[in-house]
Amino acid sequence: MPPFICMYPLLPRCGRLFVLGLLLFYRCSEASPIVAAYPQARKPKQDWHAWSNERVRPVADSLRDSVQAWREHTQGQLEEVELRQALQWAMYPERISSTHLVVYANKQHENLALLGETSPFPLTVLSQEGEWKGTLDKLLAYWTFLQRTEDTAFVVFIDAFDVFPNGLDGHEILRRYFAFKTPIVIATEENVFPREVDAQAYEAIRVYGQLGLGNTSEPSKYVNAGGIMGMAWALREMFNDMTTNMVAHDPDMLQRHADMTGHWFLHAYDQYELWRFVIRHIFAVEEKGIKPLLKLDIEQSIFGSTVLRKDNWPTLLGDDVLGGVGGVHSIDVDVPLVFDAPQRLWRLERCKMRFVGREQAPAFWHGNGPWKPAWEGLRDRLTAAGCFTPNAPLGFQLCAVPRKQPARAACSAASLDSL
């Protein structure tokens, strides 16, 4: 018998409920630390099969009174599904007061309806009136949202028009997030973009691997701003630093740079500033010994990208795959990127798309870049398989962010027609 079993009768009721939740929750996971420690206790292959053993029974017996006390305390108002949710929330190493999936949209777009239908968390759409100023608008809107969000909120920022959820439920996403053991997790891609950060980006990633923060031998190890998640207090710290140090404090210089390099840079500005923060932070971890605030989703266990670098997958991308946009190399990247990889490279498994080059299906699929045929193909296959519900009514929270005083954003319940 595990040594902690004898402690259960001594735990307060809340502690007993927590541990019962731990057992119930991990019963559904082959990766359970309990299962790993006691291989002979592996659950049957049938997920619906109720099972027990000499370790599970005494825990259940000691906590049964606590569960019953909660039921009696709520006078029948606590439904069984609520109790099961409470057990799952109690298992996380940090308290989460609320969850948010947040996007920035400057116009109506069909993908917003898809997000509303499939989002694993309550959806918030940030918007600004007036002329679009590039992804600086998105950066400032995210900063604004975080100023009014409680520290213990869990926030996921994704791009509004080219990201969709991949069928994972919210608790599975939270389990994958907490597996990183860091306050912030950032999406990755297989290319450094924009090229203005090249000089320091490669060195920062080398240091990141040297510090043991991630396996930088994997191909997808470079920052992508299309997916960011974490606790609100940590995200606020990161975005405060980004807005304090951003180049856009000198808008004339920013515009001159865009005029010189191409106005595509304005579309990449948020990623440029995110890269600058990541570089500063990784070097500070190395030089000052501070605790890392972030990790990169190098395995794409949460944020998947449909854009592949051709020389990373020579056996999957043959000579017939040209790369670029319609076979023409893009001027704003320096390596052959494939935006239209063949659909045979993604397998549909229980309404989840998995890239054959990786073991897990991610929580989200992102079609970053100027051309999105591979991403659109995944979306269309999931739709045809009945994994999405087209034209479902969309309800979400809409936050209007004033340009001159962004901190005074006003939020209200809305529908797609509100944009």
C-alpha positions as CSV (number, residue, x, y, z in Angstrom):
1,M,0.0,0.0,0.0
2,P,1.4,3.5,-0.9
3,P,2.6,5.3,2.3
4,F,0.3,8.3,1.7
5,I,-2.9,6.1,2.1
6,C,-2.6,6.1,5.9
7,M,-2.7,9.9,5.9
8,Y,-6.1,10.2,4.3
9,P,-8.2,9.9,7.5
10,L,-6.1,12.7,9.0
11,L,-6.8,15.2,6.1
12,P,-9.4,17.9,6.3
13,R,-12.5,17.4,4.2
14,C,-11.2,19.7,1.4
15,G,-8.0,17.8,1.3
16,R,-9.8,14.5,1.0
17,L,-11.9,15.8,-1.8
18,F,-8.8,17.0,-3.6
19,V,-7.2,13.6,-3.4
20,L,-10.3,11.8,-4.5
21,G,-10.4,14.2,-7.5
22,L,-6.8,13.3,-8.2
23,L,-7.6,9.6,-8.4
24,L,-10.8,10.0,-10.4
25,F,-9.2,12.4,-12.8
26,Y,-6.1,10.4,-13.5
27,R,-8.1,7.2,-13.9
28,C,-8.6,8.5,-17.4
29,S,-5.0,9.1,-18.2
30,E,-2.3,6.5,-19.1
31,A,0.2,9.2,-18.1
32,S,-1.0,9.2,-14.5
33,P,1.9,9.4,-12.0
34,I,-0.1,6.9,-9.9
35,V,-0.2,4.5,-12.9
36,A,3.4,5.2,-13.7
37,A,4.4,4.3,-10.1
38,Y,2.3,1.2,-10.0
39,P,2.3,-0.3,-13.5
40,Q,0.1,-3.2,-12.4
41,A,-2.7,-0.8,-11.7
42,R,-3.2,0.3,-15.3
43,K,-6.8,0.9,-16.2
44,P,-8.5,-1.5,-18.7
45,K,-8.6,-0.5,-22.3
46,Q,-12.3,0.2,-22.1
47,D,-12.6,3.8,-20.8
48,W,-16.1,3.1,-19.7
49,H,-15.1,0.2,-17.4
50,A,-15.4,0.9,-13.7
51,W,-12.4,-0.6,-11.9
52,S,-10.8,-0.6,-8.4
53,N,-8.0,-2.3,-6.5
54,E,-6.5,-2.4,-3.0
55,R,-5.1,1.2,-3.4
56,V,-8.2,2.8,-4.8
57,R,-10.8,1.4,-2.4
58,P,-9.4,2.8,0.9
59,V,-9.1,6.2,-0.6
60,A,-12.6,6.1,-1.9
61,D,-13.9,4.8,1.5
62,S,-12.1,7.6,3.5
63,L,-13.4,10.3,1.2
64,R,-17.0,9.2,0.7
65,D,-18.2,11.2,3.7
66,S,-16.6,14.3,2.4
67,V,-18.3,14.0,-0.9
68,Q,-21.6,13.4,0.8
69,A,-21.1,16.4,3.1
70,W,-20.7,18.6,0.0
71,R,-23.9,17.2,-1.5
72,E,-25.8,17.9,1.8
73,H,-24.3,21.3,2.3
74,T,-25.6,22.5,-1.1
75,Q,-29.1,21.0,-0.3
76,G,-29.3,19.2,-3.6
77,Q,-28.2,22.2,-5.7
78,L,-24.9,20.7,-6.6
79,E,-25.4,18.5,-9.6
80,E,-23.3,15.5,-10.3
81,V,-21.6,17.1,-13.3
82,E,-20.7,20.1,-11.1
83,L,-19.1,17.8,-8.5
84,R,-17.0,16.2,-11.2
85,Q,-15.9,19.5,-12.5
86,A,-15.0,20.6,-9.0
87,L,-12.8,17.5,-8.5
88,Q,-11.0,18.3,-11.8
89,W,-10.4,22.0,-10.9
90,A,-9.1,21.0,-7.5
91,M,-6.3,18.9,-9.1
92,Y,-4.4,21.7,-10.7
93,P,-1.4,23.0,-8.8
94,E,-2.7,26.6,-9.0
95,R,-6.1,28.0,-8.4
96,I,-7.8,29.2,-11.6
97,S,-10.6,31.8,-11.1
98,S,-11.7,32.0,-14.7
99,T,-10.8,31.0,-18.2
100,H,-10.7,33.1,-21.4
101,L,-10.0,32.5,-25.1
102,V,-9.2,35.9,-26.4
103,V,-8.8,37.1,-30.0
104,Y,-8.4,40.5,-31.7
105,A,-10.6,41.2,-34.8
106,N,-10.7,44.5,-36.7
107,K,-13.5,43.2,-39.0
108,Q,-16.1,40.4,-39.4
109,H,-14.6,37.1,-40.5
110,E,-16.1,33.6,-40.9
111,N,-13.6,32.1,-38.6
112,L,-15.1,33.9,-35.6
113,A,-18.2,31.8,-35.9
114,L,-16.1,28.7,-36.0
115,L,-14.3,29.8,-32.8
116,G,-17.6,30.5,-31.1
117,E,-18.8,27.0,-32.0
118,T,-15.7,25.1,-30.9
119,S,-13.9,27.2,-28.3
120,P,-12.9,25.2,-25.2
121,F,-13.1,28.3,-23.1
122,P,-15.4,31.4,-23.0
123,L,-14.6,33.6,-26.0
124,T,-13.7,37.3,-25.9
125,V,-13.3,39.3,-29.0
126,L,-11.3,42.6,-28.8
127,S,-11.8,45.2,-31.4
128,Q,-10.9,48.8,-32.2
129,E,-12.6,51.4,-34.4
130,G,-10.8,53.4,-37.0
131,E,-7.9,52.7,-39.4
132,W,-6.0,49.5,-38.9
133,K,-2.5,50.2,-37.7
134,G,-1.0,46.7,-38.1
135,T,-0.6,44.1,-35.4
136,L,0.5,46.9,-33.0
137,D,-3.3,47.1,-32.5
138,K,-3.5,43.5,-31.4
139,L,-0.5,43.9,-29.0
140,L,-2.1,46.9,-27.3
141,A,-5.5,45.3,-27.2
142,Y,-4.1,42.2,-25.4
143,W,-2.3,44.6,-22.9
144,T,-5.6,46.3,-22.3
145,F,-7.4,43.1,-21.6
146,L,-4.8,42.0,-19.1
147,Q,-5.0,45.2,-17.1
148,R,-8.6,44.4,-16.2
149,T,-8.2,40.6,-15.7
150,E,-7.7,39.0,-12.2
151,D,-4.3,37.6,-11.5
152,T,-5.6,34.0,-11.2
153,A,-7.4,34.0,-14.6
154,F,-6.1,31.6,-17.3
155,V,-5.9,33.3,-20.6
156,V,-5.3,32.0,-24.1
157,F,-4.5,34.5,-26.9
158,I,-4.8,33.1,-30.5
159,D,-5.1,34.7,-33.9
160,A,-8.7,35.4,-34.9
161,F,-8.8,34.5,-38.5
162,D,-6.5,31.5,-39.0
163,V,-6.7,29.4,-35.9
164,F,-9.3,26.8,-34.9
165,P,-9.6,24.4,-31.9
166,N,-8.8,20.8,-32.6
167,G,-11.4,19.0,-30.5
168,L,-9.5,18.8,-27.1
169,D,-11.6,19.7,-24.1
170,G,-10.6,22.5,-21.7
171,H,-9.3,20.2,-19.0
172,E,-7.0,18.4,-21.4
173,I,-5.6,21.7,-22.5
174,L,-5.0,22.8,-18.9
175,R,-3.3,19.5,-18.2
176,R,-0.9,20.0,-21.1
177,Y,-0.3,23.6,-20.0
178,F,0.6,22.6,-16.4
179,A,2.9,19.9,-17.7
180,F,5.2,22.8,-18.9
181,K,5.6,23.9,-15.2
182,T,5.9,27.5,-16.2
183,P,3.5,30.5,-16.1
184,I,3.5,31.2,-19.9
185,V,3.6,28.9,-22.9
186,I,4.2,30.4,-26.4
187,A,3.5,28.8,-29.8
188,T,6.4,28.0,-32.1
189,E,7.0,27.6,-35.8
190,E,9.9,26.2,-37.9
191,N,11.3,29.6,-39.1
192,V,12.6,32.8,-37.5
193,F,10.2,35.6,-38.5
194,P,10.5,38.5,-39.0
195,R,14.1,38.5,-40.1
196,E,14.8,41.7,-38.1
197,V,15.4,39.5,-35.0
198,D,17.7,37.0,-36.8
199,A,20.9,38.2,-35.2
200,Q,19.8,37.4,-31.6
201,A,17.0,34.9,-32.1
202,Y,19.2,32.0,-33.1
203,E,21.6,32.7,-30.1
204,A,18.6,33.0,-27.7
205,I,17.3,29.6,-28.8
206,R,20.7,28.0,-28.4
207,V,20.9,29.4,-24.9
208,Y,17.3,28.2,-24.2
209,G,18.3,24.6,-25.1
210,Q,21.6,24.9,-23.1
211,L,19.6,25.9,-20.0
212,G,17.6,22.8,-20.3
213,L,14.3,24.6,-20.9
214,G,13.4,22.6,-24.1
215,N,14.6,20.2,-26.8
216,T,16.0,22.6,-29.4
217,S,17.0,19.8,-31.7
218,E,13.3,19.7,-32.8
219,P,12.4,21.7,-35.9
220,S,9.6,23.9,-34.4
221,K,11.5,26.0,-31.9
222,Y,11.0,29.6,-33.0
223,V,8.5,32.0,-31.5
224,N,5.1,32.4,-33.1
225,A,2.7,35.1,-31.7
226,G,-0.4,33.3,-33.0
227,G,-0.7,31.4,-29.7
228,I,0.1,32.5,-26.2
229,M,-1.4,31.1,-23.0
230,G,-0.8,31.5,-19.3
231,M,-1.8,32.9,-16.0
232,A,-3.0,36.5,-16.2
233,W,-0.4,37.9,-13.7
234,A,2.5,36.5,-15.8
235,L,1.0,37.6,-19.1
236,R,0.5,41.1,-17.7
237,E,4.1,41.2,-16.6
238,M,5.2,40.2,-20.1
239,F,3.0,42.6,-22.0
240,N,3.9,45.4,-19.6
241,D,7.5,44.8,-20.5
242,M,6.7,44.6,-24.2
243,T,4.7,47.9,-24.3
244,T,7.3,49.7,-22.2
245,N,10.2,48.7,-24.5
246,M,8.5,48.6,-27.8
247,V,9.9,50.4,-30.9
248,A,6.4,51.8,-31.7
249,H,6.9,54.5,-29.1
250,D,8.6,56.2,-32.0
251,P,5.9,55.7,-34.7
252,D,7.9,57.7,-37.3
253,M,10.8,55.3,-37.0
254,L,8.4,52.4,-37.2
255,Q,6.8,53.7,-40.4
256,R,10.2,54.5,-42.0
257,H,11.3,50.9,-41.3
258,A,8.1,49.6,-42.8
259,D,8.6,51.8,-45.8
260,M,12.1,50.5,-46.3
261,T,11.5,46.8,-45.7
262,G,7.9,46.5,-46.9
263,H,4.6,47.1,-45.2
264,W,4.4,43.4,-44.5
265,F,6.4,44.3,-41.4
266,L,3.3,46.0,-39.9
267,H,1.6,42.6,-40.1
268,A,4.4,41.0,-38.1
269,Y,5.0,43.7,-35.6
270,D,3.5,41.9,-32.6
271,Q,5.7,38.9,-33.3
272,Y,8.7,41.2,-33.6
273,E,8.0,42.6,-30.1
274,L,7.3,39.1,-28.7
275,W,10.6,37.9,-30.0
276,R,12.4,40.9,-28.5
277,F,10.9,40.1,-25.1
278,V,11.7,36.4,-25.4
279,I,15.3,37.2,-26.3
280,R,15.7,39.6,-23.4
281,H,14.1,37.1,-21.0
282,I,16.2,34.1,-22.0
283,F,19.4,36.1,-21.7
284,A,18.3,37.4,-18.3
285,V,17.7,33.8,-17.2
286,E,21.2,32.9,-18.3
287,E,23.0,36.0,-17.0
288,K,21.1,36.9,-13.8
289,G,19.7,33.5,-12.8
290,I,16.1,34.6,-12.7
291,K,13.3,32.1,-12.8
292,P,12.0,31.4,-16.3
293,L,8.6,33.0,-16.9
294,L,7.9,31.1,-20.2
295,K,8.6,28.1,-22.2
296,L,8.1,27.4,-25.9
297,D,5.7,24.8,-27.2
298,I,8.5,23.1,-29.3
299,E,6.6,19.8,-29.6
300,Q,3.4,21.6,-30.7
301,S,1.4,19.8,-28.0
302,I,-0.9,22.8,-27.7
303,F,-0.3,25.1,-30.7
304,G,0.1,23.3,-34.0
305,S,1.2,25.0,-37.2
306,T,0.4,23.8,-40.7
307,V,3.5,25.6,-42.2
308,L,6.5,23.3,-42.6
309,R,10.1,24.1,-43.5
310,K,10.9,21.9,-46.4
311,D,14.4,20.8,-45.4
312,N,13.1,19.7,-42.0
313,W,10.9,17.0,-43.5
314,P,12.7,15.6,-46.6
315,T,11.0,12.2,-46.4
316,L,7.5,13.7,-46.1
317,L,7.9,16.6,-48.6
318,G,9.1,15.3,-51.9
319,D,10.3,17.1,-55.0
320,D,6.8,17.7,-56.1
321,V,6.2,20.1,-53.1
322,L,7.7,23.4,-54.3
323,G,7.1,25.6,-51.2
324,G,6.4,29.3,-51.2
325,V,3.1,30.8,-52.3
326,G,2.0,28.9,-55.4
327,G,5.6,27.8,-55.9
328,V,6.9,31.3,-55.7
329,H,9.3,32.0,-52.8
330,S,8.1,34.7,-50.4
331,I,10.2,37.8,-50.1
332,D,9.9,38.1,-46.4
333,V,11.4,34.7,-45.4
334,D,14.8,33.4,-46.1
335,V,14.1,29.6,-46.3
336,P,11.7,27.5,-48.3
337,L,8.4,27.3,-46.4
338,V,5.6,25.0,-47.4
339,F,2.1,26.4,-46.9
340,D,0.3,23.7,-49.1
341,A,1.7,20.5,-47.7
342,P,-0.4,17.5,-48.9
343,Q,-3.3,16.5,-46.7
344,R,-2.0,12.9,-46.4
345,L,0.4,14.3,-43.8
346,W,-2.5,14.9,-41.4
347,R,-4.5,12.0,-40.0
348,L,-8.1,12.5,-38.7
349,E,-8.4,10.6,-35.4
350,R,-11.6,10.9,-33.4
351,C,-12.3,14.4,-34.7
352,K,-8.8,15.6,-34.1
353,M,-6.1,16.3,-36.7
354,R,-2.6,15.0,-36.0
355,F,0.5,15.7,-38.1
356,V,2.2,12.4,-38.9
357,G,5.5,13.8,-37.9
358,R,4.4,14.2,-34.3
359,E,2.9,12.0,-31.7
360,Q,0.1,14.2,-30.3
361,A,-2.7,16.1,-31.9
362,P,-2.5,19.8,-30.7
363,A,-5.2,21.8,-29.0
364,F,-5.3,24.3,-31.9
365,W,-4.3,24.5,-35.5
366,H,-2.8,27.7,-36.8
367,G,-2.4,28.5,-40.5
368,N,0.2,31.2,-40.2
369,G,1.6,32.9,-43.2
370,P,0.3,34.6,-46.3
371,W,-1.2,31.4,-47.9
372,K,-3.3,28.8,-46.0
373,P,-4.3,25.9,-48.2
374,A,-3.0,23.2,-45.8
375,W,-4.9,24.8,-42.8
376,E,-8.0,25.3,-44.9
377,G,-7.8,21.6,-45.9
378,L,-7.8,20.5,-42.3
379,R,-10.7,22.7,-41.4
380,D,-12.7,21.4,-44.4
381,R,-12.0,17.8,-43.6
382,L,-13.1,18.3,-40.0
383,T,-16.2,20.0,-41.2
384,A,-17.0,17.2,-43.6
385,A,-16.6,14.7,-40.9
386,G,-19.2,16.4,-38.8
387,C,-16.7,17.6,-36.1
388,F,-17.9,21.2,-36.4
389,T,-21.4,22.5,-36.2
390,P,-21.7,25.0,-39.1
391,N,-23.8,28.2,-38.7
392,A,-24.4,27.7,-34.9
393,P,-25.4,30.9,-33.1
394,L,-22.4,32.7,-31.8
395,G,-22.4,34.5,-28.5
396,F,-19.2,36.0,-26.9
397,Q,-17.9,39.0,-25.0
398,L,-17.0,42.0,-27.1
399,C,-14.5,44.5,-25.8
400,A,-14.2,47.9,-27.6
401,V,-10.7,49.3,-27.0
402,P,-10.4,53.1,-27.6
403,R,-7.3,54.1,-29.5
404,K,-6.4,57.2,-27.4
405,Q,-7.2,55.7,-24.0
406,P,-6.9,51.9,-24.5
407,A,-7.1,51.2,-20.7
408,R,-10.7,52.3,-20.8
409,A,-12.0,49.3,-22.8
410,A,-15.7,48.6,-22.4
411,C,-16.9,44.9,-22.6
412,S,-20.4,43.5,-23.1
413,A,-22.1,40.4,-24.3
414,A,-22.4,40.4,-28.0
415,S,-23.1,38.4,-31.2
416,L,-21.3,38.1,-34.5
417,D,-23.3,40.9,-36.0
418,S,-21.9,43.3,-33.4
419,L,-18.5,43.5,-35.1
